[in-house]
Amino acid sequence: MSSIRSQLLKGILEGCILAVISQQEVYGYELSMKLQDYGLKVSEGSIYPILLRLQKEKLITGEMRKSPSGPNRKYYLLTTEGQEALADFRVNWEALKKPVDLLMSKEDLR
């Protein structure tokens, strides 16, 4: 992954993780697979520190559950604070995305 792509992804990954968790409760590996389904290739090793930080900030909670196969899994759920943080992310993302899209659509950047 290029350095620019990596830096851009780091800036938006927390919001993307909150968005996935808002759709359904997920465990770590499942979360990384869902992000990949959207075209965001993120290793589990990158996701877990963010999940830990989101838990400390009380934006998500983790709940251990039995797995149909293998060891128990920790499922992540969005809290009310997490829903508010996701709403803020969406507003900020739209405010940033529109001017960047406009700028990048210009053929002659002088």
N, C-alpha and C positions, 0 to 999 in steps of 0.2 A: 504494500500500500504506500502510495506516495506520501511524503511528509505533509504536503498541503491538505490532502484528503484526510489524513490521520488527525491533523489539528482541527479541521472543520468538524469531523465526526465527534471528537472529544467535546466540542462546544455544544453539540445538540443531543448527545447520547442520553443524558439524564432525562430530557423531555420525551425522547422516543421510548425510553424504558417505562416512564410513567404512562404514556399513551397505550402501550401494549398491556400493561397491568390493568389499566382502566377498562379494557375490553373483556378480560377474563383473568381469573386467578391463575398464575403460572409458577412453575419452579424454574430454577436457573437455566438448565439445559434447554427446556422448552422455550424460555424467553430468548435465548440466543438463536434458536431455530426460527422463531417468529420474526426476529429482526432480520435474519437472512432471507426469509420469505419476501420481505420488503426491499431487499437489495442491500441491506446493511450488514456487511461481514464483520462480526465482532466476536472475539474469542470469549469463552467463559471466564478466563482469567481477567479480562477487562471488565466484565459485568459484575462479578461478585464484590469488588471494592465499592462500586457505585451502589449496589443493593445495600451493603452495610451502612454506607453514609446516608442513604435515603431512610433507612430504619432509624438511625440515630437522630435524624431530623424529623422523625415521626410522620414522614410522608407516605410510608408503607409499613405494613406489619408482616411478619413471617409466622407461618403456622406449620408445624410438622404434621405430616399425614402419612399413613401407610401407603406404600406403593404396590400396585398390582404385581410388579416384578422387581425384585431387588430391595435395597434398603429404603427406609423412609425418605420422603422428600419434603423439602421446605417450600411451601407455596406462599407466594407474595400477594398481598391485597392492598389496594389503595385506601388510604384514610381520607377523612374529610379534608385535612390539611393537604394531602396529596392531590385531591381533586382541585383544590384552589391553586396549588402550584402548577398543575397541568393547564388550567385555564389561563394563568399568567403566562406560561410558556407559549401557549398558542397565540395570545395577543402579541407578545414580543416577537415571535417567529414571523407572523404576518407582517408586522411593522418593518422587520428587517428584510424579509424575502422579497417584498414588492420592489423596493428601490434597487436591490441587487439584481433581480431579474431584469428590470428595466435597463440598468447599466450594462449588463452582460448581453442584452439583445442588440445593443448598438454595434453596427459593423465597424464604424470608424471611431475608435476611441482615441481622441487627441489629447 
